[in-house]
Amino acid sequence: MTAANARRADIAFFASLAVSATLVVLLHFAQLRIDKLGADDFSTAWAGARALLIGADPYDAATWTDTVRSLLANPLLDTAVYAYPPWVALTLLPLAGLSASTAGIVWSIAGITVAIVAVRGLLRAYLPGSPWSHAVVGALLFTSAPAVVTLVLGQWPFLFVAMLAAIVLLLRADRPVAAGLVAVLMLAKPPLFVFTALALVVRALWPGNERSGRPFFVAATAAGIATVALSWLIIPSWWPAYLIHVAAHQVTIEPVTLQTLFITLLGPNGGWLAAPVLLAMVAAGLQFHPLSDGWLPVWFALSSAGVVYSNTYDVLMLLVPIVLAAGALASRRRAALVLIAGAVLLFVVMWYLHTIYVRGYAAGVSLLMFVIITAALWPQRRELGARPASPVGSSSL
């Protein structure tokens, strides 16, 4: 890749972001974000940190409702105690001294910024010198339906996209300890990363990957245990209050999962199909060698499709396996098809589903993306070693 090609790709990426940001403003999504400050999903997370700052117990069911009402003008009172585990509240303590509105602005700007930096790095590493692919991914990062919902609600996926990209890039740069420390962010919403974590652990411990795999595994495990243990010591009241009042409540919410998809498609008796479909997906994923270039994109996509609890905005995390898959493919045509399919599903299909307010079909987007990525990479499932990234140019279409 020449410097000129890299510059063109960068220009395409940032031009796409600029156009997308303009559309977000013109279509009033930015104003909607401002209107929801202090009454959005982020304010629920912020409230736990603010409660700690003022000496209140976020996990006291007798006082939590009154505490939240004293902190927020229009609180979301879905649970009787703080809706997140204690390490989330402790992590957000630096924002606890700000008002909910100001903290929400900082949160959104920070999330978007780290996502842009990480996705740009991922594109430069896996799809270098390809202006059109950089432009497509840049647009999806800002104007796909999951991205806009993430922005408006102040949700986590911008940060999670950055986390996944950072883990991949740090491992690629032979910085496994840093990658392991970044992976601790999965603890914010563990159900989203069941298969992601499993894939990273298997790859880390696979014979032949000891030099970087073991430091990653040790760093991630030690940091994760330390995070949970210290949080538990600081806020021992969180358990079992969290299990009783939060986990029990979440199972009553219609999640974006395979079970919901099949119930929506086939009626109340269709949910049983989720288990065999998930097993078939896992079986397909296991056909890929853990040290192959296809392992991570397939299992990252599986983690989104086979998630045990998620929402429509979490579909944004598919951006990472889409880029990884396109970069790993030997065929430029297949790489282009993966990118185009991702754009259609995350933009066209997801916007349509939001327009008709049918949550149940959203898991189908993740399922289709998993199938597309797996099928595209299938011929390379046993190939080892890093395939040099090649640009996905317009000539490949």
C-alpha positions as YAML, in Angstrom:
chain: A
units: angstrom
residues:
- id: 1
  name: MET
  ca: [0.00, 0.00, 0.00]
- id: 2
  name: THR
  ca: [1.41, 3.37, -0.99]
- id: 3
  name: ALA
  ca: [1.18, 6.52, 1.09]
- id: 4
  name: ALA
  ca: [-1.13, 8.00, -1.54]
- id: 5
  name: ASN
  ca: [-3.54, 5.07, -1.24]
- id: 6
  name: ALA
  ca: [-3.53, 5.39, 2.54]
- id: 7
  name: ARG
  ca: [-4.30, 9.11, 2.28]
- id: 8
  name: ARG
  ca: [-7.17, 8.48, -0.12]
- id: 9
  name: ALA
  ca: [-8.62, 5.86, 2.21]
- id: 10
  name: ASP
  ca: [-8.32, 8.23, 5.17]
- id: 11
  name: ILE
  ca: [-9.97, 11.04, 3.22]
- id: 12
  name: ALA
  ca: [-12.83, 8.72, 2.28]
- id: 13
  name: PHE
  ca: [-13.25, 7.61, 5.90]
- id: 14
  name: PHE
  ca: [-13.33, 11.09, 7.39]
- id: 15
  name: ALA
  ca: [-15.44, 12.50, 4.55]
- id: 16
  name: SER
  ca: [-17.95, 9.72, 5.20]
- id: 17
  name: LEU
  ca: [-17.95, 10.56, 8.90]
- id: 18
  name: ALA
  ca: [-18.47, 14.27, 8.12]
- id: 19
  name: VAL
  ca: [-21.41, 13.56, 5.81]
- id: 20
  name: SER
  ca: [-22.86, 11.15, 8.37]
- id: 21
  name: ALA
  ca: [-22.51, 13.67, 11.19]
- id: 22
  name: THR
  ca: [-24.25, 16.27, 9.02]
- id: 23
  name: LEU
  ca: [-27.14, 13.88, 8.41]
- id: 24
  name: VAL
  ca: [-27.39, 13.13, 12.14]
- id: 25
  name: VAL
  ca: [-27.81, 16.87, 12.74]
- id: 26
  name: LEU
  ca: [-30.15, 17.56, 9.81]
- id: 27
  name: LEU
  ca: [-32.40, 14.62, 10.69]
- id: 28
  name: HIS
  ca: [-32.62, 15.91, 14.28]
- id: 29
  name: PHE
  ca: [-31.01, 12.87, 15.88]
- id: 30
  name: ALA
  ca: [-28.43, 15.11, 17.56]
- id: 31
  name: GLN
  ca: [-31.25, 17.25, 18.97]
- id: 32
  name: LEU
  ca: [-33.03, 14.14, 20.15]
- id: 33
  name: ARG
  ca: [-29.86, 13.12, 21.97]
- id: 34
  name: ILE
  ca: [-29.75, 16.52, 23.66]
- id: 35
  name: ASP
  ca: [-33.43, 16.31, 24.59]
- id: 36
  name: LYS
  ca: [-32.90, 12.93, 26.26]
- id: 37
  name: LEU
  ca: [-29.91, 13.98, 28.37]
- id: 38
  name: GLY
  ca: [-30.63, 13.12, 31.98]
- id: 39
  name: ALA
  ca: [-33.46, 10.77, 30.96]
- id: 40
  name: ASP
  ca: [-31.53, 8.34, 28.80]
- id: 41
  name: ASP
  ca: [-30.00, 4.92, 29.42]
- id: 42
  name: PHE
  ca: [-26.64, 6.43, 30.32]
- id: 43
  name: SER
  ca: [-28.18, 8.42, 33.17]
- id: 44
  name: THR
  ca: [-29.20, 5.09, 34.73]
- id: 45
  name: ALA
  ca: [-25.56, 4.00, 34.77]
- id: 46
  name: TRP
  ca: [-24.38, 7.44, 35.94]
- id: 47
  name: ALA
  ca: [-26.85, 7.43, 38.84]
- id: 48
  name: GLY
  ca: [-25.03, 4.55, 40.52]
- id: 49
  name: ALA
  ca: [-21.75, 6.43, 40.49]
- id: 50
  name: ARG
  ca: [-23.41, 9.61, 41.76]
- id: 51
  name: ALA
  ca: [-25.10, 7.64, 44.54]
- id: 52
  name: LEU
  ca: [-21.71, 6.35, 45.71]
- id: 53
  name: LEU
  ca: [-20.34, 9.89, 45.62]
- id: 54
  name: ILE
  ca: [-23.07, 11.18, 47.96]
- id: 55
  name: GLY
  ca: [-22.89, 8.15, 50.26]
- id: 56
  name: ALA
  ca: [-26.05, 6.35, 49.16]
- id: 57
  name: ASP
  ca: [-26.30, 2.59, 48.62]
- id: 58
  name: PRO
  ca: [-27.19, 1.77, 44.99]
- id: 59
  name: TYR
  ca: [-28.31, -1.72, 45.98]
- id: 60
  name: ASP
  ca: [-30.70, -0.86, 48.81]
- id: 61
  name: ALA
  ca: [-34.15, -1.63, 47.43]
- id: 62
  name: ALA
  ca: [-35.78, 0.38, 50.23]
- id: 63
  name: THR
  ca: [-34.05, 3.62, 49.27]
- id: 64
  name: TRP
  ca: [-32.92, 3.33, 45.64]
- id: 65
  name: THR
  ca: [-36.09, 4.74, 44.05]
- id: 66
  name: ASP
  ca: [-35.97, 7.84, 46.25]
- id: 67
  name: THR
  ca: [-32.22, 8.20, 45.60]
- id: 68
  name: VAL
  ca: [-32.69, 8.12, 41.82]
- id: 69
  name: ARG
  ca: [-35.57, 10.60, 41.99]
- id: 70
  name: SER
  ca: [-33.35, 12.98, 43.92]
- id: 71
  name: LEU
  ca: [-30.64, 12.70, 41.26]
- id: 72
  name: LEU
  ca: [-32.63, 12.70, 37.99]
- id: 73
  name: ALA
  ca: [-35.60, 14.75, 36.87]
- id: 74
  name: ASN
  ca: [-37.08, 11.93, 34.76]
- id: 75
  name: PRO
  ca: [-35.47, 8.71, 36.02]
- id: 76
  name: LEU
  ca: [-35.91, 5.30, 34.39]
- id: 77
  name: LEU
  ca: [-37.22, 3.22, 37.28]
- id: 78
  name: ASP
  ca: [-37.14, -0.22, 35.69]
- id: 79
  name: THR
  ca: [-35.43, -1.96, 38.61]
- id: 80
  name: ALA
  ca: [-35.65, -1.67, 42.39]
- id: 81
  name: VAL
  ca: [-31.85, -1.31, 42.70]
- id: 82
  name: TYR
  ca: [-29.00, -0.08, 40.50]
- id: 83
  name: ALA
  ca: [-29.26, -1.80, 37.12]
- id: 84
  name: TYR
  ca: [-25.54, -2.49, 36.69]
- id: 85
  name: PRO
  ca: [-22.91, -4.43, 38.66]
- id: 86
  name: PRO
  ca: [-20.78, -2.36, 41.07]
- id: 87
  name: TRP
  ca: [-17.69, -2.16, 38.86]
- id: 88
  name: VAL
  ca: [-19.69, -0.07, 36.39]
- id: 89
  name: ALA
  ca: [-20.58, 2.49, 39.05]
- id: 90
  name: LEU
  ca: [-16.96, 2.58, 40.26]
- id: 91
  name: THR
  ca: [-15.66, 3.03, 36.71]
- id: 92
  name: LEU
  ca: [-18.02, 5.95, 36.12]
- id: 93
  name: LEU
  ca: [-16.99, 7.74, 39.32]
- id: 94
  name: PRO
  ca: [-14.89, 10.30, 37.37]
- id: 95
  name: LEU
  ca: [-18.16, 11.51, 35.80]
- id: 96
  name: ALA
  ca: [-20.14, 11.42, 39.03]
- id: 97
  name: GLY
  ca: [-19.20, 14.98, 39.96]
- id: 98
  name: LEU
  ca: [-20.78, 16.32, 36.76]
- id: 99
  name: SER
  ca: [-24.48, 16.83, 36.21]
- id: 100
  name: ALA
  ca: [-26.28, 13.99, 34.45]
- id: 101
  name: SER
  ca: [-26.61, 16.09, 31.27]
- id: 102
  name: THR
  ca: [-22.97, 17.13, 31.18]
- id: 103
  name: ALA
  ca: [-21.81, 13.59, 31.96]
- id: 104
  name: GLY
  ca: [-24.01, 12.33, 29.13]
- id: 105
  name: ILE
  ca: [-22.39, 14.72, 26.66]
- id: 106
  name: VAL
  ca: [-18.90, 13.68, 27.78]
- id: 107
  name: TRP
  ca: [-19.90, 10.00, 27.53]
- id: 108
  name: SER
  ca: [-21.21, 10.32, 23.98]
- id: 109
  name: ILE
  ca: [-18.26, 12.36, 22.72]
- id: 110
  name: ALA
  ca: [-15.76, 10.00, 24.34]
- id: 111
  name: GLY
  ca: [-17.51, 6.90, 22.99]
- id: 112
  name: ILE
  ca: [-17.71, 8.25, 19.45]
- id: 113
  name: THR
  ca: [-14.10, 9.41, 19.55]
- id: 114
  name: VAL
  ca: [-12.60, 6.11, 20.69]
- id: 115
  name: ALA
  ca: [-14.80, 4.23, 18.20]
- id: 116
  name: ILE
  ca: [-13.56, 6.41, 15.32]
- id: 117
  name: VAL
  ca: [-9.92, 5.97, 16.35]
- id: 118
  name: ALA
  ca: [-10.22, 2.21, 16.82]
- id: 119
  name: VAL
  ca: [-12.23, 1.56, 13.65]
- id: 120
  name: ARG
  ca: [-9.83, 3.67, 11.60]
- id: 121
  name: GLY
  ca: [-6.96, 1.59, 12.98]
- id: 122
  name: LEU
  ca: [-8.80, -1.62, 12.15]
- id: 123
  name: LEU
  ca: [-9.49, -0.46, 8.59]
- id: 124
  name: ARG
  ca: [-5.88, 0.60, 8.04]
- id: 125
  name: ALA
  ca: [-4.67, -2.79, 9.32]
- id: 126
  name: TYR
  ca: [-7.14, -5.09, 7.54]
- id: 127
  name: LEU
  ca: [-8.43, -3.12, 4.54]
- id: 128
  name: PRO
  ca: [-5.59, -0.75, 3.69]
- id: 129
  name: GLY
  ca: [-5.83, 1.58, 0.73]
- id: 130
  name: SER
  ca: [-9.50, 0.90, -0.02]
- id: 131
  name: PRO
  ca: [-11.39, 4.23, -0.06]
- id: 132
  name: TRP
  ca: [-14.82, 2.80, -0.76]
- id: 133
  name: SER
  ca: [-14.67, 0.25, 2.09]
- id: 134
  name: HIS
  ca: [-13.42, 2.91, 4.51]
- id: 135
  name: ALA
  ca: [-16.29, 5.17, 3.44]
- id: 136
  name: VAL
  ca: [-18.89, 2.42, 3.87]
- id: 137
  name: VAL
  ca: [-17.69, 1.46, 7.35]
- id: 138
  name: GLY
  ca: [-17.46, 5.12, 8.36]
- id: 139
  name: ALA
  ca: [-21.06, 5.67, 7.32]
- id: 140
  name: LEU
  ca: [-22.24, 2.59, 9.22]
- id: 141
  name: LEU
  ca: [-20.40, 3.75, 12.33]
- id: 142
  name: PHE
  ca: [-22.47, 6.95, 12.42]
- id: 143
  name: THR
  ca: [-25.71, 6.53, 10.48]
- id: 144
  name: SER
  ca: [-26.69, 2.86, 10.68]
- id: 145
  name: ALA
  ca: [-29.77, 2.33, 12.82]
- id: 146
  name: PRO
  ca: [-27.84, 0.69, 15.69]
- id: 147
  name: ALA
  ca: [-25.38, 3.62, 15.72]
- id: 148
  name: VAL
  ca: [-28.10, 6.27, 15.86]
- id: 149
  name: VAL
  ca: [-29.98, 4.43, 18.62]
- id: 150
  name: THR
  ca: [-26.71, 4.07, 20.53]
- id: 151
  name: LEU
  ca: [-26.18, 7.82, 20.26]
- id: 152
  name: VAL
  ca: [-29.71, 8.84, 21.20]
- id: 153
  name: LEU
  ca: [-29.92, 6.54, 24.24]
- id: 154
  name: GLY
  ca: [-26.35, 7.04, 25.42]
- id: 155
  name: GLN
  ca: [-25.74, 3.32, 25.23]
- id: 156
  name: TRP
  ca: [-22.47, 1.32, 25.24]
- id: 157
  name: PRO
  ca: [-21.85, -0.07, 21.71]
- id: 158
  name: PHE
  ca: [-19.50, 2.71, 20.56]
- id: 159
  name: LEU
  ca: [-17.25, 1.80, 23.46]
- id: 160
  name: PHE
  ca: [-17.66, -1.93, 22.81]
- id: 161
  name: VAL
  ca: [-16.77, -1.55, 19.12]
- id: 162
  name: ALA
  ca: [-13.64, 0.32, 20.18]
- id: 163
  name: MET
  ca: [-12.84, -2.39, 22.74]
- id: 164
  name: LEU
  ca: [-13.11, -5.26, 20.25]
- id: 165
  name: ALA
  ca: [-11.06, -3.40, 17.64]
- id: 166
  name: ALA
  ca: [-8.45, -2.48, 20.24]
- id: 167
  name: ILE
  ca: [-8.08, -6.08, 21.42]
- id: 168
  name: VAL
  ca: [-7.50, -7.26, 17.86]
- id: 169
  name: LEU
  ca: [-5.06, -4.47, 17.05]
- id: 170
  name: LEU
  ca: [-3.09, -4.87, 20.28]
- id: 171
  name: LEU
  ca: [-2.76, -8.62, 19.75]
- id: 172
  name: ARG
  ca: [-1.68, -7.96, 16.17]
- id: 173
  name: ALA
  ca: [0.93, -5.49, 17.47]
- id: 174
  name: ASP
  ca: [2.25, -8.12, 19.93]
- id: 175
  name: ARG
  ca: [0.95, -6.30, 23.00]
- id: 176
  name: PRO
  ca: [-1.01, -9.11, 24.67]
- id: 177
  name: VAL
  ca: [-0.97, -7.67, 28.20]
- id: 178
  name: ALA
  ca: [-2.54, -4.42, 27.03]
- id: 179
  name: ALA
  ca: [-5.10, -6.40, 25.04]
- id: 180
  name: GLY
  ca: [-5.95, -8.43, 28.14]
- id: 181
  name: LEU
  ca: [-6.48, -5.29, 30.20]
- id: 182
  name: VAL
  ca: [-8.78, -3.83, 27.55]
- id: 183
  name: ALA
  ca: [-10.80, -7.07, 27.51]
- id: 184
  name: VAL
  ca: [-11.92, -6.38, 31.10]
- id: 185
  name: LEU
  ca: [-14.46, -3.95, 29.63]
- id: 186
  name: MET
  ca: [-16.55, -7.01, 28.69]
- id: 187
  name: LEU
  ca: [-17.57, -7.14, 32.36]
- id: 188
  name: ALA
  ca: [-19.79, -4.11, 31.77]
- id: 189
  name: LYS
  ca: [-22.29, -6.35, 29.95]
- id: 190
  name: PRO
  ca: [-21.05, -9.96, 30.11]
- id: 191
  name: PRO
  ca: [-23.99, -11.59, 28.24]
- id: 192
  name: LEU
  ca: [-22.89, -9.85, 25.04]
- id: 193
  name: PHE
  ca: [-19.46, -11.45, 25.04]
- id: 194
  name: VAL
  ca: [-19.92, -15.10, 25.99]
- id: 195
  name: PHE
  ca: [-18.65, -16.50, 22.68]
- id: 196
  name: THR
  ca: [-16.24, -13.61, 22.13]
- id: 197
  name: ALA
  ca: [-14.48, -14.37, 25.41]
- id: 198
  name: LEU
  ca: [-14.51, -18.11, 24.67]
- id: 199
  name: ALA
  ca: [-12.96, -17.55, 21.25]
- id: 200
  name: LEU
  ca: [-10.22, -15.32, 22.63]
- id: 201
  name: VAL
  ca: [-9.40, -17.81, 25.41]
- id: 202
  name: VAL
  ca: [-9.24, -20.80, 23.05]
- id: 203
  name: ARG
  ca: [-7.02, -18.88, 20.65]
- id: 204
  name: ALA
  ca: [-4.80, -17.66, 23.48]
- id: 205
  name: LEU
  ca: [-4.27, -21.15, 24.93]
- id: 206
  name: TRP
  ca: [-3.97, -23.01, 21.64]
- id: 207
  name: PRO
  ca: [-0.63, -24.80, 21.15]
- id: 208
  name: GLY
  ca: [1.70, -22.68, 19.09]
- id: 209
  name: ASN
  ca: [0.38, -19.38, 20.42]
- id: 210
  name: GLU
  ca: [2.05, -19.46, 23.81]
- id: 211
  name: ARG
  ca: [4.26, -16.37, 23.38]
- id: 212
  name: SER
  ca: [1.39, -13.91, 23.08]
- id: 213
  name: GLY
  ca: [-1.58, -16.05, 24.08]
- id: 214
  name: ARG
  ca: [-0.59, -16.84, 27.62]
- id: 215
  name: PRO
  ca: [0.25, -13.24, 28.61]
- id: 216
  name: PHE
  ca: [-3.12, -12.16, 27.19]
- id: 217
  name: PHE
  ca: [-4.99, -14.86, 29.09]
- id: 218
  name: VAL
  ca: [-3.16, -14.17, 32.37]
- id: 219
  name: ALA
  ca: [-3.63, -10.39, 32.08]
- id: 220
  name: ALA
  ca: [-7.32, -10.63, 31.21]
- id: 221
  name: THR
  ca: [-8.06, -13.22, 33.90]
- id: 222
  name: ALA
  ca: [-6.11, -11.44, 36.63]
- id: 223
  name: ALA
  ca: [-7.57, -8.03, 35.79]
- id: 224
  name: GLY
  ca: [-11.09, -9.46, 35.61]
- id: 225
  name: ILE
  ca: [-10.84, -11.24, 38.95]
- id: 226
  name: ALA
  ca: [-9.30, -8.16, 40.57]
- id: 227
  name: THR
  ca: [-12.06, -5.92, 39.19]
- id: 228
  name: VAL
  ca: [-14.84, -8.14, 40.52]
- id: 229
  name: ALA
  ca: [-13.13, -8.82, 43.86]
- id: 230
  name: LEU
  ca: [-12.30, -5.17, 44.62]
- id: 231
  name: SER
  ca: [-15.76, -4.02, 43.58]
- id: 232
  name: TRP
  ca: [-17.32, -6.68, 45.80]
- id: 233
  name: LEU
  ca: [-15.18, -5.57, 48.75]
- id: 234
  name: ILE
  ca: [-16.05, -1.92, 48.23]
- id: 235
  name: ILE
  ca: [-19.79, -2.53, 47.69]
- id: 236
  name: PRO
  ca: [-20.63, -5.88, 49.35]
- id: 237
  name: SER
  ca: [-24.37, -5.07, 49.36]
- id: 238
  name: TRP
  ca: [-24.66, -5.60, 45.62]
- id: 239
  name: TRP
  ca: [-25.17, -9.36, 45.92]
- id: 240
  name: PRO
  ca: [-27.77, -10.88, 46.04]
- id: 241
  name: ALA
  ca: [-29.75, -7.64, 45.55]
- id: 242
  name: TYR
  ca: [-28.57, -7.46, 41.93]
- id: 243
  name: LEU
  ca: [-29.62, -11.05, 41.26]
- id: 244
  name: ILE
  ca: [-33.05, -10.61, 42.84]
- id: 245
  name: HIS
  ca: [-34.00, -7.20, 41.50]
- id: 246
  name: VAL
  ca: [-32.07, -6.84, 38.23]
- id: 247
  name: ALA
  ca: [-31.34, -10.25, 36.72]
- id: 248
  name: ALA
  ca: [-34.85, -11.46, 37.55]
- id: 249
  name: HIS
  ca: [-36.30, -8.35, 35.88]
- id: 250
  name: GLN
  ca: [-34.22, -8.68, 32.71]
- id: 251
  name: VAL
  ca: [-35.60, -12.12, 31.90]
- id: 252
  name: THR
  ca: [-39.05, -10.51, 31.55]
- id: 253
  name: ILE
  ca: [-37.85, -8.10, 28.81]
- id: 254
  name: GLU
  ca: [-38.13, -9.18, 25.17]
- id: 255
  name: PRO
  ca: [-34.46, -9.46, 24.17]
- id: 256
  name: VAL
  ca: [-32.93, -9.51, 20.71]
- id: 257
  name: THR
  ca: [-32.06, -13.21, 20.62]
- id: 258
  name: LEU
  ca: [-32.55, -16.25, 18.41]
- id: 259
  name: GLN
  ca: [-35.40, -17.43, 20.63]
- id: 260
  name: THR
  ca: [-37.23, -14.13, 20.15]
- id: 261
  name: LEU
  ca: [-36.63, -14.33, 16.41]
- id: 262
  name: PHE
  ca: [-38.14, -17.79, 16.06]
- id: 263
  name: ILE
  ca: [-41.08, -16.95, 18.31]
- id: 264
  name: THR
  ca: [-41.77, -13.90, 16.14]
- id: 265
  name: LEU
  ca: [-41.49, -15.96, 12.96]
- id: 266
  name: LEU
  ca: [-43.27, -19.15, 14.04]
- id: 267
  name: GLY
  ca: [-45.33, -18.28, 17.07]
- id: 268
  name: PRO
  ca: [-44.99, -19.22, 20.77]
- id: 269
  name: ASN
  ca: [-43.87, -22.76, 20.00]
- id: 270
  name: GLY
  ca: [-41.06, -21.67, 17.69]
- id: 271
  name: GLY
  ca: [-38.60, -20.76, 20.43]
- id: 272
  name: TRP
  ca: [-37.29, -24.31, 20.74]
- id: 273
  name: LEU
  ca: [-35.48, -23.88, 17.40]
- id: 274
  name: ALA
  ca: [-33.01, -21.49, 19.02]
- id: 275
  name: ALA
  ca: [-31.04, -24.27, 20.76]
- id: 276
  name: PRO
  ca: [-30.37, -26.47, 17.69]
- id: 277
  name: VAL
  ca: [-29.59, -23.44, 15.53]
- id: 278
  name: LEU
  ca: [-27.11, -22.20, 18.14]
- id: 279
  name: LEU
  ca: [-25.51, -25.65, 18.33]
- id: 280
  name: ALA
  ca: [-25.20, -25.71, 14.54]
- id: 281
  name: MET
  ca: [-23.54, -22.27, 14.62]
- id: 282
  name: VAL
  ca: [-21.08, -23.43, 17.26]
- id: 283
  name: ALA
  ca: [-20.35, -26.57, 15.23]
- id: 284
  name: ALA
  ca: [-19.65, -24.41, 12.17]
- id: 285
  name: GLY
  ca: [-17.39, -22.12, 14.19]
- id: 286
  name: LEU
  ca: [-15.43, -25.07, 15.50]
- id: 287
  name: GLN
  ca: [-14.50, -26.04, 11.94]
- id: 288
  name: PHE
  ca: [-12.19, -23.01, 11.85]
- id: 289
  name: HIS
  ca: [-8.70, -23.43, 13.21]
- id: 290
  name: PRO
  ca: [-8.20, -21.17, 16.27]
- id: 291
  name: LEU
  ca: [-5.04, -19.70, 14.74]
- id: 292
  name: SER
  ca: [-6.62, -19.03, 11.36]
- id: 293
  name: ASP
  ca: [-7.59, -15.55, 10.19]
- id: 294
  name: GLY
  ca: [-11.21, -16.65, 10.06]
- id: 295
  name: TRP
  ca: [-11.50, -17.67, 13.72]
- id: 296
  name: LEU
  ca: [-12.10, -14.27, 15.31]
- id: 297
  name: PRO
  ca: [-14.53, -12.80, 12.74]
- id: 298
  name: VAL
  ca: [-16.64, -15.98, 12.78]
- id: 299
  name: TRP
  ca: [-16.78, -16.20, 16.57]
- id: 300
  name: PHE
  ca: [-17.27, -12.46, 17.07]
- id: 301
  name: ALA
  ca: [-20.25, -12.68, 14.70]
- id: 302
  name: LEU
  ca: [-21.47, -15.79, 16.53]
- id: 303
  name: SER
  ca: [-21.31, -13.87, 19.80]
- id: 304
  name: SER
  ca: [-23.73, -11.29, 18.39]
- id: 305
  name: ALA
  ca: [-26.03, -13.87, 16.80]
- id: 306
  name: GLY
  ca: [-26.04, -16.35, 19.70]
- id: 307
  name: VAL
  ca: [-26.19, -13.80, 22.50]
- id: 308
  name: VAL
  ca: [-28.25, -14.71, 25.56]
- id: 309
  name: TYR
  ca: [-29.45, -11.12, 26.10]
- id: 310
  name: SER
  ca: [-29.07, -8.04, 23.89]
- id: 311
  name: ASN
  ca: [-30.85, -5.08, 22.31]
- id: 312
  name: THR
  ca: [-31.09, -3.62, 18.82]
- id: 313
  name: TYR
  ca: [-28.24, -1.15, 19.35]
- id: 314
  name: ASP
  ca: [-25.83, -4.00, 20.17]
- id: 315
  name: VAL
  ca: [-25.97, -5.07, 16.52]
- id: 316
  name: LEU
  ca: [-23.45, -2.26, 15.89]
- id: 317
  name: MET
  ca: [-20.71, -4.57, 17.19]
- id: 318
  name: LEU
  ca: [-21.01, -6.58, 13.97]
- id: 319
  name: LEU
  ca: [-18.86, -3.87, 12.36]
- id: 320
  name: VAL
  ca: [-15.75, -5.48, 13.83]
- id: 321
  name: PRO
  ca: [-16.22, -9.03, 12.44]
- id: 322
  name: ILE
  ca: [-17.35, -7.53, 9.10]
- id: 323
  name: VAL
  ca: [-14.05, -5.67, 8.73]
- id: 324
  name: LEU
  ca: [-12.00, -8.62, 10.01]
- id: 325
  name: ALA
  ca: [-13.71, -11.03, 7.63]
- id: 326
  name: ALA
  ca: [-13.29, -8.76, 4.62]
- id: 327
  name: GLY
  ca: [-9.62, -8.29, 5.46]
- id: 328
  name: ALA
  ca: [-9.02, -12.02, 5.90]
- id: 329
  name: LEU
  ca: [-10.60, -13.12, 2.63]
- id: 330
  name: ALA
  ca: [-8.34, -14.15, -0.21]
- id: 331
  name: SER
  ca: [-11.03, -13.30, -2.75]
- id: 332
  name: ARG
  ca: [-11.60, -9.59, -3.29]
- id: 333
  name: ARG
  ca: [-15.04, -10.33, -4.66]
- id: 334
  name: ARG
  ca: [-16.04, -12.19, -1.50]
- id: 335
  name: ALA
  ca: [-14.58, -9.42, 0.65]
- id: 336
  name: ALA
  ca: [-16.65, -6.85, -1.23]
- id: 337
  name: LEU
  ca: [-19.78, -8.98, -0.85]
- id: 338
  name: VAL
  ca: [-19.26, -9.22, 2.92]
- id: 339
  name: LEU
  ca: [-18.96, -5.44, 3.19]
- id: 340
  name: ILE
  ca: [-21.99, -4.83, 0.97]
- id: 341
  name: ALA
  ca: [-24.06, -7.39, 2.87]
- id: 342
  name: GLY
  ca: [-23.06, -5.74, 6.15]
- id: 343
  name: ALA
  ca: [-24.09, -2.33, 4.83]
- id: 344
  name: VAL
  ca: [-27.47, -3.61, 3.64]
- id: 345
  name: LEU
  ca: [-28.22, -5.41, 6.89]
- id: 346
  name: LEU
  ca: [-27.04, -2.74, 9.34]
- id: 347
  name: PHE
  ca: [-28.38, 0.20, 7.39]
- id: 348
  name: VAL
  ca: [-31.31, -0.75, 5.16]
- id: 349
  name: VAL
  ca: [-32.75, -3.71, 7.09]
- id: 350
  name: MET
  ca: [-32.16, -2.35, 10.59]
- id: 351
  name: TRP
  ca: [-33.65, 1.05, 9.70]
- id: 352
  name: TYR
  ca: [-36.68, -0.71, 8.25]
- id: 353
  name: LEU
  ca: [-37.12, -2.80, 11.40]
- id: 354
  name: HIS
  ca: [-36.94, 0.33, 13.55]
- id: 355
  name: THR
  ca: [-39.47, 2.01, 11.31]
- id: 356
  name: ILE
  ca: [-42.01, -0.78, 11.76]
- id: 357
  name: TYR
  ca: [-41.04, -1.30, 15.42]
- id: 358
  name: VAL
  ca: [-40.48, -5.06, 15.11]
- id: 359
  name: ARG
  ca: [-37.71, -5.95, 17.57]
- id: 360
  name: GLY
  ca: [-38.21, -9.66, 17.14]
- id: 361
  name: TYR
  ca: [-36.60, -9.76, 13.69]
- id: 362
  name: ALA
  ca: [-33.43, -7.88, 14.72]
- id: 363
  name: ALA
  ca: [-31.66, -11.09, 15.75]
- id: 364
  name: GLY
  ca: [-32.13, -12.25, 12.18]
- id: 365
  name: VAL
  ca: [-29.70, -9.54, 11.08]
- id: 366
  name: SER
  ca: [-26.98, -10.96, 13.30]
- id: 367
  name: LEU
  ca: [-27.82, -14.50, 12.24]
- id: 368
  name: LEU
  ca: [-27.63, -13.62, 8.53]
- id: 369
  name: MET
  ca: [-24.34, -11.78, 9.04]
- id: 370
  name: PHE
  ca: [-22.90, -14.80, 10.82]
- id: 371
  name: VAL
  ca: [-23.97, -17.06, 7.96]
- id: 372
  name: ILE
  ca: [-22.52, -14.70, 5.34]
- id: 373
  name: ILE
  ca: [-19.18, -14.31, 7.14]
- id: 374
  name: THR
  ca: [-18.89, -18.05, 7.83]
- id: 375
  name: ALA
  ca: [-19.77, -19.01, 4.26]
- id: 376
  name: ALA
  ca: [-17.34, -16.48, 2.79]
- id: 377
  name: LEU
  ca: [-14.47, -17.68, 4.99]
- id: 378
  name: TRP
  ca: [-15.32, -21.39, 4.79]
- id: 379
  name: PRO
  ca: [-12.71, -22.30, 2.14]
- id: 380
  name: GLN
  ca: [-10.01, -20.79, 4.38]
- id: 381
  name: ARG
  ca: [-11.18, -22.36, 7.65]
- id: 382
  name: ARG
  ca: [-8.06, -24.49, 8.15]
- id: 383
  name: GLU
  ca: [-5.49, -22.05, 6.79]
- id: 384
  name: LEU
  ca: [-2.94, -20.88, 9.36]
- id: 385
  name: GLY
  ca: [-0.86, -17.75, 9.52]
- id: 386
  name: ALA
  ca: [-1.65, -14.13, 8.83]
- id: 387
  name: ARG
  ca: [-2.80, -13.40, 5.32]
- id: 388
  name: PRO
  ca: [-1.40, -10.05, 4.12]
- id: 389
  name: ALA
  ca: [-4.27, -7.59, 3.94]
- id: 390
  name: SER
  ca: [-5.09, -6.39, 0.46]
- id: 391
  name: PRO
  ca: [-7.27, -3.51, -0.62]
- id: 392
  name: VAL
  ca: [-10.82, -4.27, -1.64]
- id: 393
  name: GLY
  ca: [-10.95, -2.06, -4.68]
- id: 394
  name: SER
  ca: [-13.88, -1.24, -6.92]
- id: 395
  name: SER
  ca: [-12.36, -3.46, -9.59]
- id: 396
  name: SER
  ca: [-13.23, -6.47, -7.48]
- id: 397
  name: LEU
  ca: [-16.98, -5.99, -7.93]
...
